[in-house]
Protein backbone atom coordinates (compact mmCIF):
# COMPACT_ATOMS: atom_id res chain seq x y z
CA UNK A 1 0.00 0.00 0.00
CA UNK A 2 2.77 2.44 1.00
CA UNK A 3 4.96 1.43 -1.95
CA UNK A 4 2.12 2.02 -4.40
CA UNK A 5 1.46 5.44 -2.84
CA UNK A 6 5.06 6.57 -3.43
CA UNK A 7 4.93 5.10 -6.94
CA UNK A 8 1.73 6.96 -7.85
CA UNK A 9 2.84 10.26 -6.20
CA UNK A 10 6.49 10.93 -7.10
CA UNK A 11 6.31 14.45 -5.66
CA UNK A 12 5.40 12.99 -2.30
CA UNK A 13 8.40 10.67 -2.55
CA UNK A 14 10.74 13.57 -3.30
CA UNK A 15 9.24 15.61 -0.44
CA UNK A 16 9.74 12.69 1.96
CA UNK A 17 13.38 12.25 0.90
CA UNK A 18 14.08 15.98 1.30
CA UNK A 19 12.54 16.02 4.77
CA UNK A 20 14.64 12.98 5.81
CA UNK A 21 17.84 14.56 4.47
CA UNK A 22 17.09 17.91 6.14
CA UNK A 23 16.37 16.19 9.43
CA UNK A 24 19.61 14.21 9.26
CA UNK A 25 21.70 17.29 8.44
CA UNK A 26 20.06 19.23 11.28
CA UNK A 27 20.73 16.41 13.74
CA UNK A 28 24.40 16.18 12.76
CA UNK A 29 25.05 19.93 12.98
CA UNK A 30 23.21 20.26 16.28
CA UNK A 31 24.76 17.25 17.98
CA UNK A 32 27.28 18.14 20.68
CA UNK A 33 30.71 16.67 20.08
CA UNK A 34 33.85 16.50 22.19
CA UNK A 35 37.15 14.80 21.51
CA UNK A 36 37.36 13.93 25.23
CA UNK A 37 33.83 13.88 26.69
CA UNK A 38 33.41 15.52 30.09
CA UNK A 39 32.78 12.91 32.77
CA UNK A 40 31.55 13.74 36.25
CA UNK A 41 33.88 12.69 39.06
CA UNK A 42 31.56 10.57 41.18
CA UNK A 43 34.29 8.33 42.60
CA UNK A 44 36.94 9.08 45.17
CA UNK A 45 38.35 8.08 48.53
CA UNK A 46 39.32 9.32 51.97
CA UNK A 47 42.87 8.37 53.02
CA UNK A 48 43.87 8.62 56.68
CA UNK A 49 47.12 7.52 58.31
CA UNK A 50 47.67 6.40 61.90
CA UNK A 51 51.36 5.47 62.30
CA UNK A 52 52.02 2.49 64.56
CA UNK A 53 48.42 1.21 64.65
CA UNK A 54 47.52 -2.28 63.49
CA UNK A 55 44.59 -3.07 61.18
CA UNK A 56 42.16 -3.75 64.08
CA UNK A 57 42.84 -0.39 65.73
CA UNK A 58 42.61 1.39 62.39
CA UNK A 59 39.20 -0.19 61.75
CA UNK A 60 37.77 0.58 65.18
CA UNK A 61 39.29 4.00 65.86
CA UNK A 62 39.55 5.58 62.40
CA UNK A 63 37.55 3.85 59.69
CA UNK A 64 34.29 3.31 61.58
CA UNK A 65 33.96 6.90 62.90
CA UNK A 66 34.66 8.32 59.44
CA UNK A 67 32.20 5.92 57.80
CA UNK A 68 29.47 6.81 60.31
CA UNK A 69 29.95 10.50 59.55
CA UNK A 70 29.94 10.02 55.76
CA UNK A 71 26.82 7.81 55.84
CA UNK A 72 24.85 10.80 57.12
CA UNK A 73 25.05 12.32 53.63
CA UNK A 74 22.17 11.44 51.31
CA UNK A 75 24.44 12.25 48.34
CA UNK A 76 26.65 9.22 49.09
CA UNK A 77 25.45 6.06 47.37
CA UNK A 78 28.10 3.56 48.47
CA UNK A 79 31.09 3.25 50.80
CA UNK A 80 33.75 0.55 50.72
CA UNK A 81 36.52 0.68 53.31
CA UNK A 82 39.91 -0.96 53.66
CA UNK A 83 41.76 -0.95 56.99
CA UNK A 84 45.35 -2.11 57.20
CA UNK A 85 48.32 -1.33 59.39
CA UNK A 86 48.92 2.45 59.56
CA UNK A 87 46.35 3.33 56.87
CA UNK A 88 42.58 3.67 56.47
CA UNK A 89 41.07 4.10 53.01
CA UNK A 90 37.35 4.63 52.36
CA UNK A 91 36.15 4.41 48.75
CA UNK A 92 33.21 6.73 47.98
CA UNK A 93 30.58 6.54 45.23
CA UNK A 94 28.24 9.50 44.73
CA UNK A 95 24.70 8.96 43.45
CA UNK A 96 24.29 8.69 39.68
CA UNK A 97 21.19 10.87 39.54
CA UNK A 98 22.95 14.00 40.81
CA UNK A 99 23.88 16.64 38.18
CA UNK A 100 27.42 17.94 37.92
CA UNK A 101 26.81 21.03 40.08
CA UNK A 102 25.37 18.93 42.90
CA UNK A 103 28.27 16.48 42.63
CA UNK A 104 30.68 19.37 43.30
CA UNK A 105 28.59 20.34 46.32
CA UNK A 106 28.62 16.72 47.49
CA UNK A 107 32.43 16.68 47.58
CA UNK A 108 32.35 19.85 49.66
CA UNK A 109 29.94 18.19 52.09
CA UNK A 110 32.16 15.10 52.23
CA UNK A 111 35.14 17.22 53.28
CA UNK A 112 33.00 18.89 55.93
CA UNK A 113 31.85 15.54 57.32
CA UNK A 114 35.44 14.32 57.51
CA UNK A 115 36.41 17.43 59.47
CA UNK A 116 33.43 16.98 61.80
CA UNK A 117 34.63 13.46 62.60
CA UNK A 118 38.18 14.60 63.43
CA UNK A 119 37.54 15.30 67.15
CA UNK A 120 36.40 11.70 67.64
CA UNK A 121 39.68 10.28 66.28
CA UNK A 122 42.55 9.45 68.68
CA UNK A 123 45.70 11.49 69.05
CA UNK A 124 48.40 10.66 66.53
CA UNK A 125 46.04 10.26 63.57
CA UNK A 126 47.28 12.15 60.54
CA UNK A 127 45.14 14.49 58.46
CA UNK A 128 42.49 12.86 56.27
CA UNK A 129 42.92 13.46 52.55
CA UNK A 130 39.79 13.54 50.36
CA UNK A 131 40.69 12.64 46.77
CA UNK A 132 38.37 12.91 43.77
CA UNK A 133 39.45 10.31 41.24
CA UNK A 134 39.99 11.84 37.82
CA UNK A 135 37.88 10.24 35.10
CA UNK A 136 39.16 10.64 31.55
CA UNK A 137 41.59 9.51 28.92
CA UNK A 138 45.31 10.19 29.06
CA UNK A 139 46.33 12.50 26.23
CA UNK A 140 50.05 11.90 26.69
CA UNK A 141 52.02 9.31 28.63
CA UNK A 142 55.75 9.99 29.07
CA UNK A 143 58.24 7.70 30.78
CA UNK A 144 61.80 8.04 32.05
CA UNK A 145 64.27 5.17 31.77
CA UNK A 146 67.86 4.60 32.87
CA UNK A 147 70.36 3.60 30.17
CA UNK A 148 73.56 4.02 32.15
CA UNK A 149 75.65 1.40 33.87
CA UNK A 150 74.71 -0.17 37.18
CA UNK A 151 71.49 0.01 39.09
CA UNK A 152 69.12 2.84 38.11
CA UNK A 153 69.22 5.80 40.55
CA UNK A 154 65.53 5.71 41.51
CA UNK A 155 65.72 8.82 43.69
CA UNK A 156 67.17 10.89 40.82
CA UNK A 157 64.62 9.53 38.36
CA UNK A 158 61.81 10.41 40.75
CA UNK A 159 63.05 13.98 41.05
CA UNK A 160 63.37 14.29 37.28
CA UNK A 161 59.82 12.97 36.91
CA UNK A 162 58.58 15.62 39.35
CA UNK A 163 60.37 18.35 37.37
CA UNK A 164 58.85 17.05 34.14
CA UNK A 165 55.40 16.97 35.71
CA UNK A 166 55.80 20.60 36.80
CA UNK A 167 56.63 21.58 33.21
CA UNK A 168 53.64 19.69 31.82
CA UNK A 169 51.37 21.29 34.41
CA UNK A 170 52.25 24.80 33.16
CA UNK A 171 51.44 24.01 29.52
CA UNK A 172 48.25 25.64 28.18
CA UNK A 173 45.32 23.23 28.01
CA UNK A 174 46.70 20.85 30.64
CA UNK A 175 43.93 19.83 33.03
CA UNK A 176 45.64 17.30 35.28
CA UNK A 177 48.96 15.49 35.61
CA UNK A 178 49.89 12.39 37.60
CA UNK A 179 53.17 10.65 38.33
CA UNK A 180 53.31 6.88 38.77
CA UNK A 181 56.13 4.71 40.02
CA UNK A 182 57.98 7.38 41.98
CA UNK A 183 59.57 6.45 45.30
CA UNK A 184 59.43 8.08 48.70
CA UNK A 185 62.80 9.15 49.99
CA UNK A 186 63.90 8.25 53.51
CA UNK A 187 66.45 10.08 55.61
CA UNK A 188 68.30 8.10 58.28
CA UNK A 189 70.27 9.78 61.03
CA UNK A 190 73.14 7.85 62.65
CA UNK A 191 74.08 9.23 66.07
CA UNK A 192 77.55 9.05 67.58
CA UNK A 193 76.95 8.71 71.36
CA UNK A 194 80.49 9.78 72.28
CA UNK A 195 80.31 13.05 70.34
CA UNK A 196 76.89 13.78 71.78
CA UNK A 197 78.17 13.16 75.27
CA UNK A 198 81.03 15.58 74.62
CA UNK A 199 78.44 18.30 74.01
CA UNK A 200 76.32 17.24 77.01
CA UNK A 201 73.59 15.97 74.68
CA UNK A 202 71.60 12.75 74.61
CA UNK A 203 70.00 10.79 71.78
CA UNK A 204 66.99 9.94 73.96
CA UNK A 205 63.87 11.76 72.77
CA UNK A 206 61.79 13.68 75.32
CA UNK A 207 59.16 11.47 76.85
CA UNK A 208 60.95 8.23 75.92
CA UNK A 209 60.93 5.60 78.65
CA UNK A 210 64.29 3.91 79.09
Secondary structure, DSSP 8 states (H G I E B T S, - for coil): -HHHHHHH-HHHHHHHHHHHHHHHHHHHHHS---SS------EEEEEEE-TT--HHHHIIIIIHHHHHHHTT-TTEEEEEEEEETTEEEEEEEE-TTS-HHHHHHHHHHHHHHHHHHGGGS-TT----EEEE---S--S--------SSSS--HHHHHHHHHHHHHHHHTSTT-------S-----------HHHHHHTT--S--TT---
